[in-house]
Amino acid sequence: METRQDILYMVLPCYNEEEVLPETARQLKQVMYGLIEKGKISPRSRVMFVNDGSKDRTWPIIRELHEEDPLFVGLCLSRNKGHQNALLAGLMEAKEHSDMTISMDADLQDDVGVIEKFVDKYYEGCDIVYGVRSSRKKDTFFKKFTAQSFYKLMLAMGVDIVYNHADCRLMSKRSLYDLEKFKEVNLFLRGIVPLIGYDSAVVTYERNERFAGESKYPLKKMMAFAMDGITSFSIKPIRMITSLGVLIFAVSILMLIYSLVQHLLGNTISGWTSTIVSIWAIGGLQILAIGVIGEYIGKIYMEAKARPKFIIREYLGDEDGEDKGNSDGISVS
């Protein structure tokens, strides 16, 4: 039986990673050449470092790595655009050259040992393979609490997200072409990728400590990232305002009845009934009105994203039974 040797591209966004890049390159080189020797990937496979406007020697180091070994290629953005945009830039470039693409962080927190497992799952027929942390034993209590709270909140808001999965994943060529159809400006790839569909799998691994350098995701950026994720994929906060408006308006009706009863019984002073009724009724109507307006804004917001309405998994045509969906990696929509 002939062994497939599809082209694999590794995509690693880099921002001020001069301290860790040499070691990252060494470990990836060992893994990639090992897979080539086993016949699992094509010798045309590459490791792509994406320089996200680094201010240190990250790009010169990438240049040196490329000159020393053609295994390493580089993509340099004109300025710092953030992790998600840098990752997307690398994926969109890689899809033109590869059959499958694996994204990882450059700081070696993602275990390079899962690369072969990803490839095996790909050959089993999976278009998307998610790298999921097996545990958070190495995290501090604060990091563990905030991270788990983030995933639980996203799930509660109705966002289709893989629990404990970051941006370590494999994607096939056709899934990357379908990813290109999503026109989001505020990127949250952890939420977008599951929307593509196709057969997927999960590979668990133990996330390591950062090999060198400092984290590029302090608390402020993590909170901003979480807010982008919620507002990009859920209009539940708007629905909550609408529900609150309905509830307060209902309570205002009850308060109206209560106030009238108290007025008829003579248990109130002059002006009390009209004041109470006005406060509750106007307050309830205002919140209800804001919620209704928010519903329409939410619909406009979702429409403005121009997400694909559907993605065809497979096409069975009448041209000699050719499978158009798999022939060139591009699905029809």
N, C-alpha and C positions, 0 to 999 in steps of 0.2 A: 504494500500500500504506500503510495507516494505521500510524503509529508509536506504539508502546506508551509510555506515560508512567507507569510505576509509581512509587510513593512510596518514596523513599530516606531512611533515618534514619542519621546518623552518631552513633556512641556513643563518647564519650571520657571515661574515668575520670580524675579530677583529684584530686591530693593536694598541697597547697601549691604551686600552679602560677601564682601571681600574676604572676611575671616573664615567663612565656611566653604566657599566655592571649590577650592582645591580638593578638599576631602570629599565633597559631594561628587565632584567629577571622578575621583578615583574609585569610589564605591559603585557609581553608575557604570563606569567603564568595565569594571569587573563583571557586573551583572549582565550587561548588554552583550559583551563578547562571549560570555558563558552561554547565553541563549542562542547566539549565532552558531556556536560550536555544536550545540545540541540539535540544530536544525529547526528550532522553533520560530525564529524570526529571520527575516532577510538581512543579508549583509548591508543593504541600503538603509537599514534602520538608523535613526539618529537621536541624539539628545539635544533638545533646543532650550537654551537659556534665554529668557525674555527679560531684558533690562528695562525696568520701569523707572527711568529717569534717576538712576542712582547718583549720589554725590561723591561716592568713594571710587575705588579702583575696580568696581564690579565689571564694567564694560571692557577695560583693558585686559582683565583676566580672562574674560570670555574670548576676546580676540586671540590671546595666547593659546588658549585651549584648542581653538579652531585651527590655528596654524600648526600645532603639534599633532593633532589627530582629527581627520575629517569626520569622525564619529560625532564631534561636537559642532553644533551650529548655533548661531545667535540671532536674536531679533532685538533691536533697540528702539524703544519708543522715543518720540521727540521730547516728551516731558513726563513727569510722574502723573499717572492716571489712576492709580489705585490697583490693588491686587486683582479685583474681579475683571477690570478692563484689560489689564496686562495678560491675565490668564486667557481671556477670550481672544485677544489678539494672537497669542501663540496657537490656540486651538484652530482658529480660522486659517492661519498660515499652514499649520501642520496637515490639515485635512486635504490639502492639494497634493501632498506628497506621500501620505501614509494610508494604510488600511485600517489601522487602529492607533489610538493615541491615549497615552496615560499622563494625567496631570498630577503633580506633586509639589509640595513646598520645597524650597531649596535648602532649608535649614536642617535637613535630615531628621526631623521629628517623625515624618512618615517613613515607615520601615521599607527599605528597598527590597527586602526579601519577599514582599507581596507581589512584585512585578511579574514573576513567573506564574503565580497563582492567577493573576489577572489574565495573562495570556492564555492559560489553560481554559479558563471560563469562556474566553472569547472564542476559542476553537470548539467549545461545546455548543456554541450557538448564541451566546449572549452578546447583545449589542452594547449594553451598559453594565459595568461592574462597579459597585460601590465599595470603597474601603471604609470599614466601620471599626471604630475603636472597641476593643474587647473589654477594656476596663479603664477607669480613671484613677487608679491607685497612686500614680505619680503626680497627680494634680494636688495643689493646695486645696484646703476646704473651700476657700472663696472661689477659686477657679472652677472647682467641681460644682459648687452650688449654682453659680451664675450660668455655667454652660448647660447644665441639666434643666435649669429654669427656662433658658432660652428655647430649647427644643420642645419642652412641654407647652410653653406659651404659643409657639408656632403651630403645634399640632392642635391646640385648643382653638386657635384662630382659623382653623380649616386649611392650613397650608400643607400641601402634600410634600413632606420632607422626610428624609431617611434619618432616623434617630442616631445620634453620635457619628454622623458622617459629615466631613468637612468638604474639601475639594480634591481629595485623593480618589481618582476614579479612572476607569477605562471607558472610552467611547469609540464606537466603530465609525468608519467613514460616513455611512449614511445617516447615523444619528447626529454627527457634526453638521452635515448639510441641513438637517432639520433644525438643529439648534440655531443655525444662521437665520432662520425665518422669524425668530423671536426678536422684536425690535425694541426691547426695553432700553431705556436710557439709564435708569437706576438698576444696575445688575445685581441679581441675587441668584447665582447659578445653582445653588443647592435646592432652590425651589423650582427653577426652570427645567432642569434636566429630567426630573421625574415626570413632567408634563409631556415629554416626548413619547413615552411609552416604550414599545419593543420589549423583548425578553431581557430581563436583568437578573443580576445575582449579587450576593454580598460576600465579601471576603473580610474576615476580621483580622486585626493585627494589634499589637501593643505599641502605642505611640511613645516615642522616645523623648528624652529631654533634648532641648535645643543644643546642637553640637557646639556652636560658638555664636558670639554676637548677642544682640538684644532683640526681644520680641518686637515685631512691627505692628502688633495689635494691642495697645494699651486699653485700659477700661473705656476711655472716651470713644475710641474707634470701634470697640466691640459693641457699645450701646448704639452708636450710629448705624452700625451694620445690622443690628437686630431691628432697629426702627425701619430701615430700608426694606428688610425682609417682610415685616408685617404689613407695611403700607403698600408694598408692591404686589402682594398676593392675597390680601384679604380686605373686604369692606365690612367685616364684622364690627369694627369700632363704630362705623356709621350706623349699622343696624342696632347697636346697643343704645346709641343716642335716640334713635327712632322709638325703640321699645321703652326707653325711659320717659320719652315725651308722652307716649300713650298711657303709661302707668300714672304719671303725674296728672294728666288730664282726667283720667278716671277718678283719681283721688279728689281732684278739684270738684267733680260732680257730687261726690259723697259729702265734701265739705260744704257745698252749696245747700244740699238737703239738710245737713246738720245745722247750718247757720240759720236757715229759714225756720226750722223747728224751734231753735233757741229764741229766735226773734218773736215768734208767735206765742211762746210761753212766757215772754217778758223777762228772759234771763240775760238780756244784753243791754248795753248802753247805746245811745244814739250813734249811728255811723259804724258800729263794729261789724255788722253783717255785711254791708257793702264793701268795706275795706278788705275783710277776709276773703270774700268771694272774688273780688277783683284780683287780689294777689295770686290766689291759687289758679284761677281761670286763665289769667293772662300768662302766668308762668308756664302752665301746662301747654297752652297753645303755642307759645314761643318755642319751647323745646320740641314740640311735635312738628312745628313748621321747619325748624332747623334740620330735624331728622329727615323729613320728606325731601327738602332741597338736597340734603346730603345723599339721599338715595339716587337722585338724578345725576349729581356730580360723580358719584361712584360709578354709575353706568357709563358716563362719558369717559371717566378715567380708564375703565377697563377697555372700552372701545378704542381709545387713543393708543393703546399699546399695540394694536394691530397684530395680535397673536394669531397663528394659523388656526383656522376653525377645525381642521382635522389633518391627520397624517396617515397616509395609506401604508399599511404594513407590507403588503405584497400585491403585485399586479400580475395577473395571469392573462396575457394577451393572446391574440390569434396569429401572431407571427412566429410560427414554429414553436409555440409554447414558451417563448423567451420570457424570462422573469425580469421585467423592467426594473422592479424595485431593488434587485440585487446586482444587476449587471454593471451599473456604474456608481452604485452607492447613493444615488439620489432618489428619494421617494417622490411619488407623484401626488400633487395636492391641487 
